[in-house]
Amino acid sequence: MTGKSKIKISSEDFRVNPGSEFKLSDRPTEVKPICKSKKQYKKLLDEHVAALSDLQHLHYASNRYALLLIFQGMDAAGKDGAIRHVMSGINPQGCDVASFKQPSGNELEHDFLWRSTCRLPERGRIGIFNRSYYEEVLVVRVHPKLLDGEGLAAELHDDKHIWSQRYQSIVDMEHHLHINSTRTVKIFLHISKDEQRKRFLARIEEPDKNWKFSLADIHERKYWGKYMEAFEECLNATSTHESPWYVVPADDKENARLIVSAIVLDALKGLKMAYPKTSAKRHAELLAIGKLLAK
């Protein structure tokens, strides 16, 4: 029987530290492969997935915290794949995944945080947001005309201040969640424009991936520079000690999945969790029941 892998991945290497004047251009989209072979990669990922499964069981039984995982990134950055592979060992009964597309008419009648607030995880559960309320300071910032459909009062539709106000609303909301036992971990999958092009071509060339391709994806590539500016400002404004952002190099899917799994593992390990203690009275009851079953 082979032992556990000795490869260690520190989530701190990918954290955006508050007040650090973070520059997205300083973070690579690709780093040296963590594993030397496909076999080693699979072994390490399996170890991470098994550890996540054990910690989720403890998290569910402890029922003291909720864990919210937010995934953001450009189209084809690998959000779906990371969620699918990293969370493959998680018990579906203790996990919820929400994908946020274009807001519905009903959602636009509420404040920009409302639709995601309705999908927040309960204590003991893991909530995964595939895109999130951050779209409102990313996509909407790149395409400010979208604000016209949000029904804002004229005095609130202030292009000069609205983004800083939304950043503050997000930070305040995440602080509120933190002091009410929800831990928020935010992951930005950092892909290069050239790697995105390759993945789009694969979606066109491979029939079983055609469904994933949209002409809207090509349209958004025209705004790449503006998206990078929006992401950089957003990460600087909203990465906090309580609810940090992690920038994960995403050109190599296998590397990205290992890093994401390490980040989630570190988040769960950081929670003060324990299985509920059994009282003396309850213990005596269980012993009595056990004796009856033994007969």
C-alpha angles and dihedrals in degrees: 000000000000121000129237121288116267092214112117125193119197115211088202089073089068102039122116104227116217114253093014096121088237118210117201090205089063091061116079123229090213132035135179111296111267092213128045096217144017089251092054091047092052091047093051094044090049089053091051092047091050091049090049090051092053093046092047089054090053091044091053094046094045091052094190103113141033119216120212118193116193121196120195132167144120120292112291092017089130103256095141093045094048092051093046097048102035096044095040093112096048118114106245090218090069100041138067127191122201125186117199116210129165109330118258123235091259092050091051089058089067135059115284094258096051102087094051093043088061089060100048115133123254122236111287092027138096118229120197121198114198094200114344147183085318088080085077091067095036114038093024091048092052089045104033092173086078086074088071089070095051095077095232119171112255094249090054095050093084112147091195097058109017096090096051088046091052092047088053092048090052094048091047092049093048090049089051089052091048095054088048094055102265114127115204123205118183122199124192112195103214110209128172122239091241093052090049089054090053092050092048089052090051089053089054097043098044112067094209089058098046091097090062094059123090132177086228088067090061091046092055092052087072088068097049094123093050091049091052090051091048093049093048094051092043094051091048092049100043109032105105136169089252097044109022131187120228120202109211120193101237108181088094106054095197093051090047093052092050092049093047091049090051091051093051091045092052090049092054093043088054092062119095098235134161137165112261112270118242115231121230090250093050091046091054090050091052092049090051091049090048091054091051092050091048090059 
